[in-house]
C-alpha cells in the first residue's frame, strides 16, 4: 500500500485506518489489534478509528480512536 502511495508522487502519508462494528460498539478485536500493529510498525503514531453506524443512526454518534500501548 505504501509503495503504491509513493508511486503517485503525492506528499500524503498514511496516518491511520478505519472500520465499523455495526451494532457492537467501538473496540479493537484480535484481528484489529494485529492490523493496528502492522500499521504502527510503519508509523508509530498511526491511529485506528472504529465507528458503530447502527448506534450512530439511533442519534448517538459512536466513534473511537485507538493506539496500542506496548504493542511488542
C-alpha positions, 0 to 999 in steps of 0.5 A: 500500500505504501509503495503504491502511495509513493508511486503517485508522487503525492506528499500524503502519508498514511496516518491511520485506518478505519472500520465499523462494528455495526451494532457492537460498539467501538473496540479493537478485536484480535484481528484489529489489534494485529492490523493496528500493529502492522500499521504502527510498525510503519508509523508509530503514531498511526491511529485506528478509528472504529465507528458503530453506524447502527448506534450512530443512526439511533442519534448517538454518534459512536466513534473511537480512536485507538493506539496500542500501548506496548504493542511488542 
